[in-house]
Amino acid sequence: MMTRKSLAELSASLEKELVLSVYIARENEDPGMGDAWRRRLASVITGVRSDVEGQAPQDLPAFDRATEWVASEFEPFGRILPHEGWCVFATQDRVWHAEGLPFLPPEIVRWTKGPYLAPYVRSFKSARPVVLGLVDHYHAHIYRFQDEELSAVLELEVEREISEASDVGVQKRASGATGMRGMTGTDYAQRSQAEEARRLQNRVVGAIEKMCGSEGGVVVGGTREAAGAMRRELEDKLPGRVLEVSELSFDSERDELLAYLRVATSRLTSARQARLLEKSADPRRGSHGWDETCRALAAGAVDTLLVARGLIATAPDDAERLIRLALTQGAEVEEVGGELGDRLMAETDGVVGRLRFVPAGVG
């Protein structure tokens, strides 16, 4: 996945070049229609070529060469596209970027000055790490989920003697004295067990907090009691960025972990965007609507641009203009879907900016 910085650099390097931008989605409903994406892509490219021929026939040779480059990217694939979607940016000289997308993009083919970026910003949410912690009182497995990749990072456990003392071992030593007045072997084992469990929780919380950084989220699973305690402690340190998923355990298969993490990532993204919108509601901290946000972007005042998915769909050129300006300034860009996106469309013309400072004419 490209970062905001690399996407901005690509846009700047090609802003004067004619670029063929292609977004295509695979079929998920009917496996028998697996190669339909190829026919759809060919049909859309034919339509765009007809427009180029009619409006700018001098550009047709460049368009055809760019089309050949795009076709070469798809040639190795079989009937099934190997990702939810795919994007390609090509000029007449070469392919500048091509990659699989972890979501179903709108199917778009555009021939414009500079790459068409608006649909791509949805992939930014996958670049934020989501840390998964599976915990019980004795063990912790920590994973990182980022860019659709799940990797095991760390395994922690309490001392083996302590974990054993919770069952068979404690019964064997229960009648013996510990050397501490008024404390049997059972009492000592139970207190030691609680202390070790607490140490384990502290180590796990510290590791997760470090892995999350300033933008990541957390998913907690495992035994109910241990996961609940972990969630409560993490929420104090990472408010609004923690989800407990009771269905996840140490026995969960990899595919099950991935399925729940994808849903959790969307929920964490929505929660993050809701917080951004709440903070931006204050006129001193946010620009609202097209006019205010354009002025704020022109002044370099936008820290985070929130664009409704509906605006990208209904006014792609307007959305693209805003997104390019934001990326050029190093601002974050959030594509907002679902109910929040609908609210943006209804209340603010589909766009809000969180401000670094209040420029003249905004607020």
C-alpha positions in Angstrom: 0.0 0.0 0.0 1.2 3.5 -0.7 1.4 6.0 2.1 -0.1 9.4 2.0 3.4 10.8 1.3 4.1 8.4 -1.5 0.7 9.0 -3.1 1.3 12.7 -2.9 4.8 12.3 -4.5 3.3 10.2 -7.3 0.6 12.8 -7.9 3.1 15.6 -8.1 5.5 13.7 -10.4 2.7 13.0 -12.9 0.6 16.2 -12.6 1.4 17.3 -16.1 1.3 13.8 -17.7 -1.8 12.1 -19.2 -2.4 9.1 -16.9 -4.7 6.1 -17.4 -6.1 5.3 -14.0 -8.0 2.0 -13.6 -9.9 0.6 -10.7 -11.6 -2.7 -11.1 -13.5 -5.0 -8.7 -13.7 -8.8 -8.8 -16.9 -10.8 -8.7 -18.0 -12.1 -5.2 -21.5 -13.3 -6.0 -21.3 -15.9 -8.8 -18.1 -17.9 -9.1 -19.2 -18.9 -12.6 -18.8 -15.3 -13.6 -15.2 -15.1 -12.5 -13.8 -13.6 -15.7 -16.6 -11.0 -16.1 -14.3 -8.4 -14.7 -12.2 -8.7 -17.9 -15.1 -8.1 -20.1 -16.3 -5.1 -18.0 -12.8 -3.6 -18.1 -12.6 -4.0 -21.8 -16.0 -2.4 -22.3 -15.2 0.6 -20.1 -11.8 1.1 -21.8 -13.5 1.0 -25.2 -16.0 3.7 -24.0 -13.2 6.0 -22.7 -11.2 5.4 -25.9 -14.2 6.6 -27.9 -14.4 9.8 -25.8 -10.7 10.4 -26.4 -11.0 9.9 -30.1 -13.9 12.3 -30.3 -12.5 15.0 -27.9 -8.7 14.8 -28.2 -7.7 12.6 -31.2 -4.1 13.7 -30.9 -3.9 11.9 -27.6 -5.2 8.6 -28.9 -1.7 7.0 -29.6 -0.7 7.8 -26.0 -3.9 6.3 -24.7 -3.5 3.1 -26.7 0.1 2.6 -25.4 -1.1 3.2 -21.8 -3.9 0.7 -22.4 -1.3 -1.9 -23.5 0.7 -1.3 -20.3 -2.5 -1.8 -18.2 -3.3 -5.0 -20.1 0.2 -6.3 -19.4 -0.5 -6.0 -15.6 -3.6 -8.1 -15.8 -2.3 -10.7 -18.2 -0.8 -13.0 -15.5 -4.2 -13.3 -13.7 -6.6 -16.1 -14.4 -10.4 -15.8 -14.4 -10.4 -14.7 -10.8 -8.9 -11.4 -9.8 -6.5 -12.2 -6.9 -7.8 -9.4 -4.6 -11.1 -7.7 -3.8 -10.0 -5.0 -6.3 -7.1 -3.8 -8.3 -5.7 -0.4 -9.3 -3.2 0.6 -12.0 -1.8 4.0 -12.9 -0.1 4.0 -16.4 1.2 6.6 -18.9 2.2 5.9 -22.5 5.7 5.1 -21.2 5.2 2.7 -18.3 3.1 1.5 -15.4 3.8 3.8 -12.4 1.9 1.8 -9.8 -0.2 -1.3 -9.6 -1.5 -3.2 -6.6 -4.4 -5.2 -5.2 -6.9 -3.5 -3.0 -8.5 -4.9 0.2 -11.9 -3.6 -0.7 -14.3 -3.5 -3.7 -13.6 -0.2 -5.4 -15.9 1.7 -7.7 -15.1 0.5 -11.3 -13.5 3.5 -12.9 -11.3 4.1 -15.9 -10.1 7.7 -16.3 -7.7 9.4 -18.7 -6.6 12.7 -17.1 -3.7 14.9 -16.2 -2.2 13.2 -13.2 -3.5 9.9 -11.6 -7.0 9.8 -10.3 -6.6 9.3 -6.5 -10.0 9.6 -4.9 -11.0 5.9 -4.7 -7.5 5.0 -3.4 -7.7 6.9 -0.1 -10.0 4.2 1.2 -7.0 1.9 1.5 -5.4 4.2 4.1 -7.5 2.6 6.9 -5.7 -0.7 6.2 -2.4 0.9 6.8 -3.2 1.7 10.4 -2.1 -1.1 12.6 -4.7 -3.1 14.6 -3.1 -5.0 17.4 -4.8 -8.2 18.5 -4.2 -9.5 22.0 -5.4 -13.0 23.0 -5.1 -13.4 26.8 -5.9 -15.6 29.7 -4.4 -15.4 33.2 -1.3 -17.3 32.2 -0.6 -16.6 28.5 -0.8 -13.8 25.9 -0.4 -14.0 22.1 0.0 -10.7 20.4 -0.5 -10.1 16.7 -0.3 -7.2 14.3 -2.9 -6.8 11.5 -1.8 -4.2 8.9 -2.3 -3.9 5.1 -4.4 -7.1 5.3 -1.4 -9.1 6.7 -1.7 -10.9 10.0 1.6 -11.5 11.8 2.4 -13.0 15.2 4.6 -10.6 17.1 4.9 -11.8 20.7 4.1 -14.7 23.1 4.2 -14.1 26.9 3.4 -16.3 29.8 3.7 -16.4 33.6 6.2 -18.6 35.3 5.3 -22.3 34.7 5.5 -23.1 38.4 2.8 -20.5 39.2 0.4 -21.6 36.5 0.8 -25.2 37.7 0.1 -24.2 41.2 -3.4 -23.2 40.2 -4.5 -26.8 39.8 -2.6 -30.0 40.6 0.5 -28.4 42.2 -1.3 -26.4 44.8 -3.1 -29.4 46.1 0.1 -31.3 46.6 1.6 -28.4 48.7 -1.6 -27.2 50.3 -0.9 -28.6 53.8 2.7 -27.3 54.0 3.7 -24.1 55.7 5.2 -21.3 53.6 7.4 -19.7 56.3 5.0 -16.7 56.3 2.8 -16.5 59.4 -0.8 -17.4 58.8 -0.3 -18.3 55.1 -0.7 -21.9 53.9 0.8 -23.2 50.7 -2.6 -22.7 49.0 -2.7 -19.1 50.1 0.8 -18.4 48.9 0.2 -20.1 45.6 -3.0 -18.1 45.0 -1.4 -14.8 45.9 1.6 -15.6 43.7 -0.7 -16.5 40.9 -2.5 -13.2 41.2 0.7 -11.2 41.3 2.1 -13.0 38.2 -1.2 -12.5 36.3 -0.9 -8.8 37.1 2.7 -8.7 35.9 1.7 -10.4 32.7 -1.2 -7.9 32.1 1.2 -5.0 32.6 3.7 -6.5 30.1 0.9 -7.1 27.6 -0.6 -3.6 28.0 2.9 -2.0 27.6 3.6 -4.0 24.4 0.3 -3.3 22.9 0.4 0.4 23.6 3.8 0.7 22.0 2.7 -1.2 18.9 -0.4 0.9 18.4 1.5 4.2 18.3 -0.6 7.3 17.8 -3.1 5.9 15.3 -3.5 2.1 15.8 -6.4 0.3 17.4 -6.7 -2.8 19.6 -8.8 -5.9 19.6 -8.9 -8.1 22.7 -10.0 -11.7 22.9 -9.4 -14.8 25.0 -11.0 -15.8 28.3 -13.8 -13.5 29.4 -12.4 -12.4 32.7 -8.8 -11.8 31.5 -9.9 -10.1 28.2 -12.3 -7.8 30.1 -9.6 -6.7 32.5 -7.2 -6.1 29.6 -9.8 -4.1 27.8 -10.5 -1.9 30.8 -6.9 -1.1 31.4 -6.2 -0.4 27.7 -9.2 1.9 27.4 -7.7 4.1 30.1 -4.6 4.5 28.0 -6.1 4.4 24.5 -9.6 5.8 24.9 -12.0 4.9 22.0 -9.5 2.7 20.3 -10.2 -0.7 22.0 -12.7 -3.4 21.1 -13.3 -6.7 22.9 -14.4 -9.6 20.7 -15.6 -12.4 22.9 -15.7 -14.8 19.9 -11.9 -14.8 19.6 -9.8 -17.3 21.6 -6.5 -19.1 21.5 -8.3 -21.8 19.5 -9.5 -19.5 16.7 -8.2 -20.4 13.3 -6.3 -17.9 11.2 -9.3 -17.3 8.8 -11.6 -16.6 11.7 -9.1 -14.1 13.2 -8.9 -12.4 9.8 -12.6 -12.2 9.4 -13.2 -10.6 12.8 -10.3 -8.3 12.4 -11.6 -6.9 9.1 -14.9 -6.1 10.8 -13.1 -4.7 13.8 -10.9 -2.5 11.6 -14.0 -0.9 10.0 -15.6 -0.3 13.5 -12.4 1.2 14.8 -12.2 3.4 11.7 -15.8 4.6 12.1 -15.2 5.4 15.8 -12.0 7.3 14.9 -13.9 9.3 12.2 -16.7 10.1 14.6 -14.2 11.5 17.1 -12.7 13.6 14.3 -16.1 15.0 13.3 -17.0 15.7 16.9 -13.7 17.7 17.4 -14.3 19.5 14.0 -17.8 20.6 15.0 -16.3 23.7 16.8 -15.9 26.4 14.1 -12.4 27.2 15.5 -11.3 23.6 14.9 -13.1 22.7 11.7 -14.2 23.8 8.2 -17.6 22.7 7.0 -18.9 22.4 3.5 -17.3 23.0 0.1 -16.5 26.8 0.3 -15.1 26.8 3.8 -12.9 23.8 3.2 -11.6 25.0 -0.1 -10.5 28.3 1.6 -8.9 26.3 4.4 -7.1 24.1 2.0 -5.9 27.0 0.0 -4.5 28.5 3.2 -2.7 25.3 4.2 -4.8 25.1 7.3 -6.3 21.6 7.1 -4.8 18.9 9.2 -7.3 16.1 8.2 -9.7 16.1 5.3 -12.8 14.0 5.7 -14.6 13.3 2.4 -17.9 11.4 2.2 -17.9 8.3 -0.1 -21.0 9.7 -1.6 -19.2 12.9 -2.8 -16.5 10.7 -4.5 -19.3 8.8 -6.3 -21.5 11.8 -7.3 -18.9 14.6 -7.8 -15.6 12.7 -8.6 -13.8 15.8 -10.0 -14.7 18.0 -7.0 -13.6 15.3 -4.6 -10.4 14.7 -6.5 -9.5 18.4 -6.4 -9.9 18.5 -2.6 -8.0 15.3 -2.1 -5.0 16.4 -4.2 -4.8 19.7 -2.4 -4.9 17.9 1.0 -2.2 15.4 0.0 0.0 18.1 -1.4 -0.1 19.9 2.0 0.7 16.7 3.9 -2.8 16.5 5.4 -4.4 13.2 6.3 -7.3 12.1 4.1 -10.2 10.0 5.4 -12.9 8.6 3.1 -16.1 8.4 5.3 -18.7 5.8 4.5 -21.8 4.3 6.1 -24.1 6.5 8.3 -21.3 9.0 9.0 -20.8 9.5 5.3 -24.5 10.0 4.7 -24.5 12.6 7.5 -21.6 14.4 5.9 -23.5 14.5 2.6 -26.6 15.8 4.3 -25.1 18.4 6.6 -21.8 19.6 5.0 -21.9 18.9 1.3 -19.8 15.8 1.9 -16.7 17.4 3.2 -15.2 18.6 6.6 -11.7 19.7 7.4 -10.0 19.5 10.8 -7.9 22.6 11.1 -4.4 23.3 12.2 -5.4 27.0 12.6 -8.3 29.2 11.6 -7.7 31.0 8.3 -9.5 34.2 7.3 -13.0 33.5 6.0 -13.4 30.2 7.9 -15.5 29.7 11.0 
